Amino acid sequence: MVVQQHRSGGGARAVRALAVVGVVAAAAGCAGGGGADRATAASDARDGAVDAVRRAAVVLAGDGAASAEVLTSMETAAGGTRLTIRGSGSYDFRAASGRLKVVLPPDAAGAEEHRPITELLAPGALYMKNRGAGVPADKWVRIDTTALEDGNLVTGGVTDPLAAAELLRGAEAVTYVGETELAGVPVRHYRGTADIGRAARTAAPGARAALAAAAKGFRTRAVRFDAYLDEQGRLRKVRHRFRFANEGPAVEVVSTMLLYGFGVPVTVRLPDERDIYTGEIGQGRA
């Protein structure tokens, strides 16, 4: 797991003709058909852009996906300082639960070394281990995500994978950018904005309450995004750009999630009540 920290300052296609006229004609016919097919596919992608993006969360929870391995990064910028946090793990979109490991940058943690934070995600809850000064090493901290002003889009240092996908249900003004590849997989790139309030109203039960809290907590409900869907409509990558502010100065957040290894087994065992710390958490490592 890598954590980065830094300060910010500020067709043409050449075709070799064949000598046999019949073969040339056949080849030209095939090439023309392929071009027409690509043009039709691109037209379909543009026409169905909004629906394709809004269905991304449904596809992830359906057959053939359901779970995936996850890589995340969250870049924040405030007061001239830019921090990047990276995490990894796996998530079950049907069960709305997963396990991730996240590392805070040393300055944010208030120490030169900082053990990875283990995060367990469940409907309406975030469990964190190695989180906060004064918390015993063998204890977990439980956070009610439905009470967070950001609905755990930012708080956990990663955006909850389910929330990241469900947020796309609020997609509006979507533009089809074109085809590209991610790790050798052909994907379609879409860009637009998502309305948090709309997403909350149409989200799956496991994400609805947290997104509703975010809709109330964010000053601006419009979230810019770039989404990449594969040929099956599965979300492979999504980048959200948040501007979060409550009482203090606004914080610019760029959250990116990569999904791969679909169908991977995901086992999440939530802590027993006796293992949950209920005392005061120091702010030095918050």
C-alpha positions as CSV (number, residue, x, y, z in Angstrom):
1,M,0.0,0.0,0.0
2,V,1.5,3.3,-1.0
3,V,0.7,6.7,0.5
4,Q,1.9,9.9,-1.3
5,Q,2.1,13.4,0.1
6,H,3.2,16.6,-1.6
7,R,2.6,20.3,-1.7
8,S,0.7,21.9,-4.5
9,G,1.6,25.3,-6.0
10,G,-0.7,26.1,-7.7
11,G,-8.5,7.1,-39.4
12,A,-6.9,7.1,-41.3
13,R,-5.6,3.5,-41.5
14,A,-3.2,2.3,-44.2
15,V,-4.6,-0.8,-46.0
16,R,-2.3,-2.9,-48.2
17,A,-4.3,-3.6,-51.4
18,L,-4.3,-7.2,-52.7
19,A,-3.8,-8.0,-56.4
20,V,-6.9,-10.2,-56.8
21,V,-9.8,-7.9,-57.5
22,G,-12.3,-10.2,-55.8
23,V,-10.4,-10.4,-52.6
24,V,-9.9,-6.6,-52.6
25,A,-13.6,-6.1,-53.0
26,A,-14.4,-8.6,-50.2
27,A,-11.8,-7.0,-47.9
28,A,-13.2,-3.6,-48.6
29,G,-16.7,-4.8,-47.8
30,C,-15.6,-6.3,-44.5
31,A,-13.7,-3.1,-43.5
32,G,-16.6,-0.9,-44.4
33,G,-18.9,-3.2,-42.3
34,G,-16.6,-3.0,-39.3
35,G,-16.5,0.7,-39.5
36,A,-20.3,0.9,-39.7
37,D,-20.6,-1.4,-36.7
38,R,-18.2,0.7,-34.7
39,A,-20.1,3.9,-35.6
40,T,-23.4,2.2,-34.7
41,A,-22.0,1.1,-31.3
42,A,-20.6,4.5,-30.6
43,S,-24.0,6.0,-31.5
44,D,-25.8,3.6,-29.2
45,A,-23.4,4.4,-26.4
46,R,-24.1,8.1,-26.7
47,D,-27.8,7.6,-26.9
48,G,-27.9,5.3,-23.9
49,A,-25.2,7.1,-21.8
50,V,-27.4,8.2,-18.9
51,D,-29.2,4.8,-18.6
52,A,-25.9,2.9,-18.8
53,V,-24.3,4.9,-16.0
54,R,-27.4,4.8,-13.8
55,R,-27.6,1.0,-14.1
56,A,-24.0,0.5,-13.0
57,A,-24.8,-0.3,-9.4
58,V,-27.6,-2.7,-10.4
59,V,-25.2,-4.6,-12.7
60,L,-22.5,-4.9,-10.0
61,A,-25.0,-6.5,-7.6
62,G,-26.3,-8.9,-10.3
63,D,-25.2,-12.2,-11.6
64,G,-21.7,-12.4,-13.0
65,A,-20.4,-9.6,-10.7
66,A,-21.8,-9.3,-7.1
67,S,-18.2,-9.0,-5.6
68,A,-14.9,-7.6,-6.7
69,E,-11.4,-6.7,-5.6
70,V,-11.0,-3.0,-4.9
71,L,-8.2,-0.5,-5.2
72,T,-8.9,3.0,-4.0
73,S,-7.2,6.4,-3.8
74,M,-8.4,9.6,-2.2
75,E,-6.7,12.9,-2.9
76,T,-7.5,15.9,-0.7
77,A,-6.5,19.5,-1.1
78,A,-6.9,22.1,1.5
79,G,-4.9,25.0,2.7
80,G,-2.2,24.5,0.1
81,T,-1.6,20.9,1.2
82,R,-2.4,17.9,-1.0
83,L,-2.6,14.4,0.4
84,T,-3.1,11.1,-1.3
85,I,-4.4,8.0,0.6
86,R,-4.4,4.5,-1.0
87,G,-6.3,1.4,0.0
88,S,-7.1,-2.1,-1.1
89,G,-9.5,-4.9,-0.3
90,S,-12.6,-6.6,-1.5
91,Y,-16.3,-5.9,-1.5
92,D,-19.6,-7.8,-1.9
93,F,-22.1,-5.5,-3.6
94,R,-25.0,-7.8,-3.0
95,A,-24.4,-8.0,0.7
96,A,-23.3,-4.4,0.9
97,S,-20.2,-5.3,3.0
98,G,-16.5,-5.4,2.5
99,R,-13.0,-5.2,4.0
100,L,-10.4,-2.6,3.2
101,K,-7.0,-1.5,4.4
102,V,-6.1,2.2,4.4
103,V,-3.0,4.2,5.4
104,L,-3.1,7.8,6.4
105,P,-0.1,10.0,5.5
106,P,2.3,10.5,8.4
107,D,1.6,14.2,8.8
108,A,-2.2,13.6,9.0
109,A,-1.6,10.8,11.6
110,G,0.7,13.0,13.7
111,A,3.5,10.3,13.6
112,E,6.3,9.2,11.4
113,E,4.9,5.6,11.2
114,H,1.3,4.6,11.1
115,R,-0.1,1.1,11.0
116,P,-2.7,0.4,8.3
117,I,-6.2,1.1,9.3
118,T,-8.5,-1.9,8.8
119,E,-12.0,-0.9,7.7
120,L,-15.0,-3.2,7.7
121,L,-18.0,-1.8,5.8
122,A,-21.6,-2.8,6.4
123,P,-25.0,-1.3,5.7
124,G,-25.1,1.9,7.8
125,A,-21.9,1.3,9.6
126,L,-18.1,1.6,9.3
127,Y,-15.8,-0.3,11.7
128,M,-12.2,0.9,12.0
129,K,-9.2,-0.7,13.8
130,N,-6.0,1.2,14.6
131,R,-8.0,4.4,14.3
132,G,-7.4,7.2,16.8
133,A,-5.2,8.0,19.8
134,G,-6.3,6.3,23.0
135,V,-8.0,3.4,21.3
136,P,-6.7,0.0,22.6
137,A,-4.9,-2.0,19.9
138,D,-7.4,-4.8,20.1
139,K,-10.5,-2.6,19.9
140,W,-12.6,-1.4,17.0
141,V,-14.3,2.0,16.5
142,R,-17.8,1.9,15.1
143,I,-19.2,4.8,13.2
144,D,-22.8,5.3,12.1
145,T,-22.5,6.3,8.5
146,T,-26.1,7.5,8.4
147,A,-25.1,10.2,10.9
148,L,-22.1,11.5,9.0
149,E,-22.5,14.7,7.1
150,D,-20.7,13.1,4.1
151,G,-22.4,9.7,4.3
152,N,-18.9,8.1,4.4
153,L,-18.1,9.5,0.9
154,V,-15.0,11.1,2.5
155,T,-14.7,10.3,6.2
156,G,-13.2,6.8,6.0
157,G,-10.3,7.9,3.8
158,V,-11.9,5.9,1.0
159,T,-15.4,6.2,-0.5
160,D,-17.5,3.3,0.4
161,P,-17.5,1.1,-2.8
162,L,-21.3,0.7,-2.7
163,A,-21.8,4.4,-2.2
164,A,-19.4,5.2,-5.1
165,A,-21.5,3.0,-7.4
166,E,-24.9,4.0,-6.1
167,L,-24.0,7.7,-6.4
168,L,-24.1,7.1,-10.2
169,R,-27.9,6.5,-10.0
170,G,-28.1,10.3,-9.7
171,A,-26.2,10.8,-13.0
172,E,-27.3,13.8,-15.1
173,A,-25.9,15.4,-18.3
174,V,-23.8,12.4,-19.1
175,T,-21.4,12.5,-22.1
176,Y,-20.0,9.5,-23.9
177,V,-16.3,10.2,-24.2
178,G,-15.3,7.1,-26.2
179,E,-13.7,3.7,-25.9
180,T,-10.4,3.0,-24.1
181,E,-8.7,0.1,-22.2
182,L,-8.1,-0.6,-18.5
183,A,-5.6,-3.3,-17.8
184,G,-6.3,-4.7,-21.2
185,V,-10.1,-4.7,-20.8
186,P,-12.1,-2.6,-23.4
187,V,-14.3,-0.1,-21.6
188,R,-16.5,2.8,-22.4
189,H,-15.7,6.2,-20.8
190,Y,-18.6,8.4,-19.6
191,R,-18.4,11.8,-18.0
192,G,-21.0,13.8,-16.2
193,T,-22.4,15.0,-12.9
194,A,-24.4,13.1,-10.3
195,D,-27.0,14.7,-8.0
196,I,-26.6,13.2,-4.5
197,G,-30.2,13.8,-3.6
198,R,-31.5,11.9,-6.7
199,A,-29.0,9.1,-6.0
200,A,-30.3,8.8,-2.4
201,R,-33.9,8.6,-3.5
202,T,-33.2,5.8,-5.9
203,A,-30.4,3.9,-4.1
204,A,-30.4,0.4,-2.9
205,P,-31.5,-0.1,0.7
206,G,-27.9,-0.7,1.9
207,A,-26.7,2.8,0.7
208,R,-29.9,4.9,0.9
209,A,-29.6,6.3,4.4
210,A,-25.9,7.2,4.1
211,L,-26.4,9.0,0.8
212,A,-29.4,10.8,2.2
213,A,-27.2,12.1,5.0
214,A,-24.6,13.2,2.4
215,A,-27.4,15.0,0.5
216,K,-28.1,17.1,3.6
217,G,-24.4,17.6,4.6
218,F,-22.9,18.7,1.3
219,R,-23.4,22.3,0.4
220,T,-23.3,21.4,-3.3
221,R,-25.1,18.2,-4.3
222,A,-23.6,18.0,-7.8
223,V,-20.7,15.7,-8.0
224,R,-18.6,15.5,-11.2
225,F,-17.6,12.0,-12.2
226,D,-15.8,9.9,-14.8
227,A,-17.1,6.3,-15.1
228,Y,-15.7,3.4,-17.1
229,L,-18.0,0.5,-17.9
230,D,-17.0,-2.8,-19.6
231,E,-18.9,-4.6,-22.3
232,Q,-21.2,-6.2,-19.7
233,G,-22.0,-2.8,-18.2
234,R,-19.9,-3.5,-15.1
235,L,-18.3,-0.5,-13.4
236,R,-14.5,-0.9,-13.8
237,K,-13.4,2.5,-12.6
238,V,-15.0,5.6,-11.3
239,R,-13.6,8.9,-10.2
240,H,-15.7,11.4,-8.2
241,R,-14.8,15.0,-7.5
242,F,-16.3,16.3,-4.3
243,R,-16.2,19.8,-2.8
244,F,-16.9,19.2,0.9
245,A,-17.4,21.9,3.4
246,N,-19.5,22.3,6.6
247,E,-18.2,24.9,9.1
248,G,-14.6,25.2,7.9
249,P,-12.9,25.9,4.6
250,A,-13.9,23.8,1.6
251,V,-11.9,20.7,0.9
252,E,-11.4,19.5,-2.6
253,V,-11.5,15.7,-2.8
254,V,-10.8,13.4,-5.8
255,S,-11.9,9.8,-5.0
256,T,-11.0,7.0,-7.4
257,M,-12.1,3.3,-7.3
258,L,-10.9,0.5,-9.5
259,L,-12.7,-2.8,-9.6
260,Y,-11.3,-6.1,-10.9
261,G,-11.4,-9.9,-10.0
262,F,-15.2,-10.0,-10.2
263,G,-16.7,-13.0,-8.3
264,V,-14.0,-13.1,-5.7
265,P,-15.1,-14.6,-2.3
266,V,-15.6,-11.9,0.3
267,T,-16.0,-12.8,4.0
268,V,-16.7,-10.0,6.5
269,R,-17.0,-10.9,10.2
270,L,-18.2,-7.9,12.2
271,P,-16.7,-7.3,15.6
272,D,-18.6,-8.4,18.7
273,E,-19.9,-5.7,21.0
274,R,-17.3,-6.4,23.6
275,D,-14.6,-5.6,21.0
276,I,-15.9,-2.1,20.2
277,Y,-14.4,0.8,21.9
278,T,-16.8,3.4,23.3
279,G,-14.5,5.8,25.0
280,E,-13.1,9.1,23.8
281,I,-10.9,9.1,20.7
282,G,-8.0,11.5,20.6
283,Q,-7.6,13.9,17.7
284,G,-3.9,13.5,17.3
285,R,-4.4,10.5,14.9
286,A,-7.8,11.4,13.6
